[in-house]
Amino acid sequence: MNRAGLLLEAQQPETSPERLLWLATEKDREVRRLARANPRFPAAHRAALDLADSVPGLLDPLQLNLLARLGPWAARIAARHDQTTDDTLVELVLAGYAQQVLLFQPKRRTPWLLEQARHRPALLTFLCEGRRVPWPLRHAAQRLRQSGVSGAHAAPAPSGEEQDPVARLRATLLDRTTGPFLSAEDIALIQGNRRLQSLAARHPFFPLALLQWLDGQQPDGQARETILRQLEHLALASKLLTGYAEHGTWEERAAVARNPHLPGDSLDRLTRDEDWWVRAASAENPNATPEALERLAGDPEHVTVRECVAAHPHTPGPVLVVLAQDGEPTVRAAVARNPSTPPEALDRLSCDTKFGTREAVAAHALTSPDTLQVLAQDANERVRLVARTRSGALNEAQVQAALATRRRNVKLALGLTPAPPPSLLVTLAHDRHPRVRAQTAWNPHLPTELLKTLTADPELEVRRVASALNPDTPADQLAFLPRYDARVRQALSRNLSAPAPVLEELSDDALLDVRLGVVLNVSAPGGALERRLPEQPLRPDIRRHPRYAGRVQRKLHELELHEAEQPDASPDSLQALSQSDAVKVRRAVAIHAHSSTETLLGLAADDNEKIRLAVVSREAELAVSVQQLLAADRSEDVRLRLVRRLDLHLDVLLMIARNIDEGETVLTEVAQHPAVTPDALGMLAVHRFWRVRQIVARHPATPLPTLLALAQDPQEEVLKGILRNPMCTPAVMHRMVHQPKMRLELAHHSLADHTVLEALAFDGQYERFLRVHSWTKRLPPRISSAPLLDRWRAWSRQQASRRAAKDLHVLIAVIEHPAASPKAVQFARRLDHVEIHAAVERRQLTLQAGREEPHD
């Protein structure tokens, strides 16, 4: 299993105690530490392992016997210890540690092993056939077996074994995981042996004083490189580091300038060093201050200084914005890779001529979504791959294909995907590049076990980011973490254990992501939220905060109302204000003249009726889309106010008119609207409310087909409305002659013509009588004057008069109507009534007066 798998297994709560015991004695120090920290680790063995790790010389034989049965690290300690028993050593030899036993057990070398093999056939077989057994020992064991175990004597040890101290020291110097423990004899051996000196010069933890002696023996050799590495990385004494910073060569000053353990005053002096290389090295120190970096950003001597400043995460944002416009491509590329670079600088660098810079922008955590969309269409394939990798969730095959590229920017992009698989986070958390591990540390999906692993990372920047996000980090440590790195501030803003003063300070951070993290942090104090109230993009998250209710809510409502009432408020600002949870704010937005159609559409769908009423009552013109939404509103008051608007669109008007479920009040307003069309009136004419049909009947724009249809309406008021319509025609009236209640109205109507009047006075039986009467007059006199025929004529006239009695007033109006034809009058006179005779006389007088008028 690889190292990442071992680290993850050591942290898993389901790992068995037996497996944890084995992992606690693995070669890898971090695996050992995590396994011992696991709650399921057997407590009975903790003391022996802690002793082996700190003071192995105090181990007793029983503890050594236990270690010999565990992992390689524990087995090596048991193989080297002088208190290990013979039986335990034999077990170690059989487990493959013969070389360790031979090198570190001066009293139990080859003769001792051969003597043990005489009585242990399994050991003899292993020594003769084991591939990991040194050849001299294997050859001696084979000779022993050939000569017979009982009578043979062990072969003398090879002459090379007389050099045991040198071989042991050589093995010690080859083990470069820890510092060597050297005795005076060991130092004397090194001083007298060139090969040992070569090994010592390469040991990363070799004592510095001896390395200086080696450097004096071979100037500017390997020892010199090891000295510089120690000055750069090891936690040496402050006095020693300060001495090198003040009196060392330019190489030593540059190495010390990068050491994170260098005191701050010494580092500040090195930022002003006369040598530009030393100044550049000081800009690489993890503890460099923003003030020093800002000063170094203007260094005129060499571009390397600016490049180092551009790459440092403590460099202030405004300085990075300036360096993003630097003429040197390497400086711009360093800015693009800097995790603290603000979004505005990244937007500028997304158009850089170098594809490597654009690729770094695509992999940056603070790159805006709009910029990512542009880079996803970049001409360079590598830039497109990184930008598109961040766009959505990836399956396992896509993740493995991306990891196969082995490019750092691709790994950074993978860590920023919306929902990275757990296996991917494990891989990224153990990546060789510190920036990948640091970015993985503040991934919200990172398991707690991996986060704890990263808090012990060898790189300081990774440890800081992981510690800033770890809720188990003590509050006092979180308070004193340097907050120059944007990743540290982002992590602190999300940490539920972050102290209130830290969150209040971060609420004023220059990066929106940090301020948003504070707002989303349920532990953020109310003061931190209040300071962010003027920032509209953060308000939705502030409203979801547990501490929003109360003082923060009141202050936000006052601020939003003030903004919404400003006459010059922008449409974008009003759009954001329309999301307020205050009714008075949304109402102010609804009536504002600058509110966009998109904003009004959202408010027109508001759950609160007051807001929708405010939208429909605004003085400014309403877009058609908003009117259509309001036309389907569940509130009749809203729809009623809509149809009273003079700017009501025709499509909306027709939409309401054709709604068969619409209320009477709304439809009445629609029928009376100034913009109502004949088509709309035709739709309204079929509604169930007679008042609506009455208004349609009286409307001058009602088309003739609609009036003809309404003429058959059973409601008297509708029919009267038709007669009051100036566009009512005789054809429409003719449809109404059979409506009993309308006959008198028709007879008096000024627009009634002779056909209407004839229809009003018509009697079918009387018409048949007149035809028969006319025929009988053409008969001979003796027949036409027959008494029987006369009696029939009198009886027929009497019956016709009796039937017409109910239409007395109608027939009088027909006789007196100017447009009445002789036929209409003839039919009307069938009624034998004094008032009919009087009406006929009045008509004759009127006609006579009309004939005499021209002579006058």
C-alpha positions, 0 to 999 in steps of 0.5 A: 500500500502507498503512503497515502493509503497508510496515512488514511488507514491509520486515521480510520476509526474502523481500523483494528487494534492489531493493524494499528499496532503494526502501523504504529511501527511502520517506517514512515514517522507520520504514519506511526504518529497518526496510528498512535493517536487513533482512539482504538490503538491498544494502550498496553503497548503505548509505553513501549513504543513511546520509549522506543521513540524517545529513549530506546536505551531504556527498553527491557528484553520483554519490550524488545521481544514485543517490538521484534514482532511488529513493524520494520521500525520496531524490528530495527530497534530490536535488532540493534539493541544490546539487551535483545535476547538470543531467541528474539534475535533469531526470530529477527534473522528469520524475519529478514533482519540478518544484516541489521543483526550482524552490523549492530550486534558486535558480540553476536556475529557470524560464529554466534549465528552458526552456533545457533543454527546447529540446534535450530534446523529452521534457522540453518535452512533459512541461512542456507537458502534465504535471499536476504542473507549476506553471501559470506554467512550463507556460504558458511551455513551451506558448508556447515550443512554439508559437513553435518550439523553434529560434528562440524565447527563453524567456519571462521569469520571472513576477514571483512568482518574485522571492519565492523565499526566502520560498517556500523558507522556507514549504516548509521550515515546511510540512515538519513531520517534522523540525526546520527548519534556520534561518539568520539570514536565515530568522529575519529573514524570519520576524520580518518576515512574519506568514504565516511566523510563523503557520506557524512557530507550528504547527511541532512542532519549531520552536526553543523560544526562537523560539516564546517570541518568537512567544508574546510577539508574540501571547500565548496563541495557537498558539505557546503551544500548541506550547510546551506540546506541546514541554514535554510530549513532546520530549526537552528538556534536563534543566536546561530541564525542571527550570526550567519545573517550578520556575518555570513557570506552572501550564500549563507545570508541568502540561505538564512533569509529563507529560514522560517525560524529566523528572528524578525529583526534579522529578517528585516535587515536582510530585506535591505541587504546589499546583495539582490540575491539575499533580498530575493531570498528574504522575499521567499521567507514564509514569515516575510511581512507585507510591509517588507514585501511591498518595499521589495516589490519596487526593487529596481536592481533585479527582476528576481526580487519582484518575481519572489515578491509576486509569488509570496502569499503575504504580498498585499493585494494592491501590490499584486494588482500592480505586479500583474501589469509587470513587463516581465512574463515570469513576474506575471506568472508568479502573480497568477500562481499566488493564492492571495492574488485578488480577483481583479488582478486575475481578470487582467491576467486571464488575457495574458499572452503567455498560456502558462499564466492563463492556465494558472489563472484558470486553476486559481481559487479566486478566479471569477465564474465569468473569467472561467467561462472565457478561459474555457473557450481559450485557444490553448488546450491546457488552459481549456482543460483546467477551466473545464475541469472546475465546471462540474462534478467528475466521475472516477474515470475523468478524475484518473485521466486528469491526475494522469497529466501530473500537472499541478494546475490540473490538480489544483482545478480538481481540488476546486470541483463542486463535489470531489470524490473522497479518494481524490482528496486523499490523493491531493492531500498527499501531493508532493507540491505544498500549494496543492496540499494547502488548497486541499486543506480548506476544501469544505469536503475534506474529511476531518482525519485528513485535515488533522494530517495536514496540520502536521505537514512538513511545510509551514504554509500547509500547516498554517492553512490546515490549523486555521480551518481545524476546529480543534485548534485552540482559540489562542493559537487561531488568534495569533496565526499570521493572517497575511495569506488569503488562504489562512483568512479564508480558513479562519473565516469558516472556522467555528472555533475562531475567536469573535475579535478575529471574525470581526476583523475578517469581516472587513477583509478586502477579499469578498470570499473572506467576508462571505465566510464570516457571514456564513459562520454561525459563530460570527458576532452581530457586530461582524454582520452589521459591518457587512450590511452595506454590501448587497451581495452578502445580504442573502447570506446575512439573512440566513445567519442565526444571529440575524433576528433582532438588531441586525435585522432592524438595521438592515431594513432601515438601510435597505429602505433608505436605498430603495427610496433614493430617486437615482437608485440603479436597476441592479441595486433595486434588483438586489433590494427586491430580495429583502425580507422587509415588506416595506422595502419590496414595496418601495422597489415595486413603485420605483421608476427605475425598477427593471422588468426582471425585478418587477416580474419577481415582485409580481410573483411575491407571496405578499398581496401588498407587494403585487398591488404596489406593482400594479399601481406604479405610475410608470408603464408596465411591461407586457410580461409583467401585465400577463403575470398580474392578469393571472394573479389569485387576488381579484383586487390585483386584477381589478387594478390592472384592468383599470390601467390605461396602458393595459396591453391588448393581449392582456385585455384579451387574456382576461376577457376570455377567462371564463372564471373571471369575476364580474367586477373585473370583466365589467372594468374590461368591458368599459376600458377605453382600449377594449376592441370588438374582439374583446367585446365579442368574448365578453358577450358570452360571459354569465354575468348579465351586467357584463353583457349589458355593457357589451350590448350598449358599447358602440364598438360591439360588432354586429354579429355580437349584437345579433347574438345578444338580441336573443339574450333572456335578460331584459337589461341586456336587450335594453342595452342593445336598443340604447346602442347607437349602432343598433340596426333594424336587423338587430331589432328584427331579432328582438320582436319576439321578446315580449318585454321589448316589443313596446321599446322597439315600437317607440325606437327611432331607428326602427324601420318598416320591416321591424314595425311590420313584424311587431304588428304582424298576425299570421291568422289575420294575414290569412283572413285578409287573403281570403277576404280579398278573394271573396271580394272577387266573387259574384255579388250574390255570393260575396254579399251572402249573410253567412260570409258577412258573419264569417268576416265579422267573426274573423275581425272580432277574433283578430281584435281579441288577439291584438288586445294585449298589444294595444300600446305596441300597435298604437306606437306602430301606427304613430311611428313615422316609418310605419308602412301601410301594411304595418298600419293595416295590421295594427288596425285589426284591433277594434279599439277607440285608442286605435281609431284615435291613433289612426286619426292622429297619423292621418292628420300628421300625414296631411300636415306633412303633405301641406307643409311644402305649400306653406 
